[in-house]
């Protein structure tokens, strides 16, 4: 009996999975294999990719030429023939640094650690906003604000849980394209150019490239910006159009400062009750209010604070959803622009288009196809 069993086992081959399934299951009974992607696409029609129009192709060609230009130009190329560079030692009092910025008409400066002889980051208006926010939360410490030094900014950042001071930099001989990518990755509006001294082998700060200077350099030297003819309404991801931070003329300045810090933005549109754009409150307006180390003007309303602007304020730059990036680049070439307030035909607020938005679109749109 056992021998018969053994013989039967030896002569029996294991069933072929495919033939066995066909023998047992009828065609309508065969199992259906479902992938996760099928679940995602259930209830959603699968549409063929949209064919590129002539305008689409021209737009992508213009962006490709701009990026190619940025890859063969260095950070040195964007510097003016003559310029002034102000660098702050990290041991400098915040009050003194503020006065120096105002006296020289600048809004940022590289930081230098004289103890280690190294580049220590970039001081911007955001750092002063953090200081104000800190003393608003800790009023007992306000009496010591005059003794506060730049090397304590790290402690402020940790206390508030905000983005640390910008420390990204670029070597002057690196392509401008690399500088752009670094700015986008760090969400920085400017980037210091840092070199190495051949004799001392120590780092040295050469200058600072801002987004405005970089985009103007493109607008002046690349005529193919005129190929960017798609209107903003077709580029809805370029700019911010939802959950916009806004304020009224009677909004307290401190409320606007909270918005600037919380959202990590540099401006807040000022509107009336109907949504009509009246003005823009910028982070640099705060610098004017606290010059001399006096913080009393922070109790003003936005309307009263804007009256303290200098007479050379360039004004508000606006655009519509029908505007093209070609005209945007033209405006950057002719005027010192930091942002565009997007409005409709009735001057109602629609969105905000920053230089960061323009730079990101210029560098990344369609890049995966190159």
Buried (B, 14 or more C-beta within 10 A) or exposed (E): EEEEEEEEEEEEEEEEEEEEEEEEEEEEEEEEEEEEEEEEEEEEEEEEEEEEEEBBEBBBBBBBBBBBBBEEBBBBEBBEEEEEEBBBBBEBBBBBBBBBBBEEEBBBBBBBBEEEEEBBBBBBBBBBBBBBBBBBEEEEEEEEBEEBBBBBBBEBBEEBEBBEBBEBBBBBEBBBBBBBBBBBEBEBBBBBBBBEEEEEEEBBBBBBBBBBBBBBBBBEBBEBBBBBBBBBEEBEEBBBBEEBBBBBBEBBBBEBBBBBBEEEBBBBBBBEEEBBBBBBBBBBBBBBBBBEBEBEBBEBBBBBBBEEEEEEEEEBBBBBBEBBBBBBBBBBBEEEBBBBBBBBEEBBBBBBBBBBBBBBBBBBBBEEEE
